[in-house]
Amino acid sequence: MNKRADQAGDSSAARSRAARWRETDPEHAREAQKYAQPMPSRRFLMDLLADFASPLKATELARMLELDETEQGGLQTRLGAMVRDGQLVRDRRGGYGLAERMNLVRGRISAHPNGFGFLLPEDGSDDLFLAPRQMRSLMHGDRVLARVAGIDHRGRREGALVEILERQHRTLVGRFSVDGELAWMRPDDKRLPQDVMVHEPDRGEAAHGQMVVVELTSYPDKRQPAVGRIVEVLGDHMAPGMEIDVAIRAHELPVDWPAEVLAEADGLPDSVPKSARAEKGREDLTGVPLVTIDGADARDFDDAVFAEPTASGWRLLVAIADVSAYVVPGNALDREARKRGNSVYFPERVVPMLPEALSNGLCSLNPEVDRLCVACEMLIDRDGKVKRTRFLRGVMRSAARLTYDTVYDWLWQGKATGKEHAAPYWDSLQALADVYRALATQRRRRGAIDFETVETRIVFGQERKIERIVAVER
C-alpha cells in the first residue's frame, strides 16, 4: 500500500478485512454468481471506506483487496454505479468516500422561476437553499449531491453543488423563438427558467412562435445554456386544445401504444360470450338490475350497484369490471399498465391506462351488454352496520347508465323526467337511497369527518378555449 493509503487508514482491522474480503463479505457468493467474477458488494465497500478518514482511490482499494486486472475493471464499474446512486462521492483527486462522512446531502431540486432553488433531502432533513449561481447548471427535478456551505442571512442552510446524479428531463415543451441567426425554446414550465438554444440544423419545420417539443442534446452548465433539437411541432401558441397537448408532453405521459400491446389487445374478443354465464367459478348476475351511476361527462364505467330490502336491512351488491380476466401478470398489457400507473383525465380527453378495446370496451360496464365482473355482496342492518360480506366473480349486464344529476332529481327532488324508463331498477334505486341514509347515519355516530370540498368543472367556449371554471353541486 502506498504512503497516502497508509496515512488514510486508521484501522488495521479494516486492512486485514480487506485482505480477506472473499471470506468476510457475506454477499460475495451472490455477487460472484451475478457478475461471473468476484465482486465486493456495495455494503462491504461502504463498511471498508467507513474505517478510513480520507477517500481512497480505486487503485488503492484494488491493491488492498488484491484484485487482478479483470477484477479491477469490475470494481471501477461498481464504484461508478455507487457514485451515480449517491452512496459514494468521488473527489477531485479521484478518491472515493462515503457521502455521509463528507457532509453531503442527496436529494431532488425544486426550482423557483426567479432563478434560485432548494434541494429537498432524501433523508427528510431541512431543505438546502441554492443561490442562482448554484442553479445555473441545474434544472427542476434533477437529483444531486450538495454540501452544506453555511447559513445564509435568513437562517437557512445554504448548499453548494457537488455532483449531478440524475437528470430529470430528457425532453421539454415550450415556445420556439427566432431572432436573426439565434433561435431558442422557452420552456412552458415556469420552474424551468433557462432557455434552450436550438441550432439551425436542429430546427426542423418549426416557425417563430410555435409550441414545440425539444430533445436535450446537452444540459446547462455554469457557462453554457442547454442545447436541444426540435423533435415535434405541436402547432401555434394559441391553437385550440394546445393546453392539453402541452401538459401531456410536459409530463411525458405515454400516448402511443407499443406494437406488442396493440397485438394483445387486438387478440381479445369483441364481447363476452354467452358461455361465460355458465363458466365454472363465475355466477350469472345478468338477471340482477345493476346500474352504473357516474358524472354526466364520464367516459368509462367501472362500477355498478344494486340493493334490495331484507328482513333485517338490505342486501347490497357492488360490482367492478374484472380487468384481471384480460390483463395477465407479466403480459404486454400488464407491463404497459404498470408503466402508466393510471389513466389521466383532461377536459374532453383521457390518456388511458389500457387500450380502448379494454378501457371503453370489455372493462367498461356499458348498458345492455354482458361484462365479466368481480363483486362484493354485503348484508347491512338497519343501523348501517355491515353484518356479512361475500366476494365473487360473475357475469353482469348493466340495466342502465345513470348520472348523479338524474338520480338526485328522481330520489331527492321528486322530478319525473325520464323516470318512465326506470321501472326495471326503480325499487333498487330506492333501496340504494335507504342504504345510503343508514350508512351515513352510522358514519356520523362513529365521528367520521366529512370533507366538504368544492368540485369544479371547466367550461369551454369557442375554439376549445377555457371560458370559465364553475363549482359543481354535490
Salt bridges, closest charged atoms under 4 A:
GLU27 OE1 - ARG30 NH2 3.25
GLU31 OE1 - ARG78 NH1 2.92
ASP47 OD1 - ARG43 NH1 3.37
ASP51 OD2 - ARG17 NH2 2.72
GLU60 OE1 - ARG4 NH1 2.86
GLU71 OE2 - ARG22 NH2 2.92
ASP85 OD2 - ARG42 NH1 2.71
GLU122 OE1 - ARG106 NE 3.03
GLU122 OE2 - ARG143 NE 2.62
ASP142 OD2 - ARG167 NH1 2.70
ASP152 OD2 - ARG156 NE 2.82
GLU158 OE2 - ARG133 NH2 3.99
GLU166 OE2 - ARG108 NH2 3.40
ASP189 OD2 - ARG191 NH2 3.06
ASP195 OD2 - ARG186 NH2 2.86
GLU200 OE1 - ARG203 NH1 2.99
GLU215 OE2 - ARG170 NH1 3.63
GLU215 OE1 - ARG229 NH2 2.73
GLU232 OE2 - ARG249 NH2 2.61
GLU243 OE2 - LYS465 NZ 3.49
ASP245 OD1 - ARG249 NH1 3.69
ASP245 OD1 - ARG349 NH1 3.07
GLU260 OE1 - ARG335 NH2 3.16
GLU279 OE2 - ARG282 NE 3.61
GLU283 OE2 - ARG390 NH1 2.62
GLU308 OE2 - ARG315 NH1 2.97
ASP322 OD2 - ARG282 NH2 2.66
ASP322 OD2 - ARG393 NH1 2.88
ASP334 OD2 - ARG338 NE 3.25
GLU336 OE2 - ARG340 NE 2.88
GLU348 OE1 - ARG464 NE 3.55
GLU368 OE1 - ARG397 NE 3.96
ASP370 OD2 - ARG277 NH2 2.92
ASP370 OD1 - ARG397 NH1 2.97
GLU377 OE2 - ARG315 NE 2.60
GLU377 OE1 - ARG390 NE 3.07
GLU420 OE2 - HIS421 NE2 3.52
ASP434 OD1 - ARG437 NH1 3.13
ASP450 OD1 - ARG443 NE 3.26
GLU452 OE1 - ARG474 NH1 3.72
GLU467 OE2 - ARG468 NH1 2.74
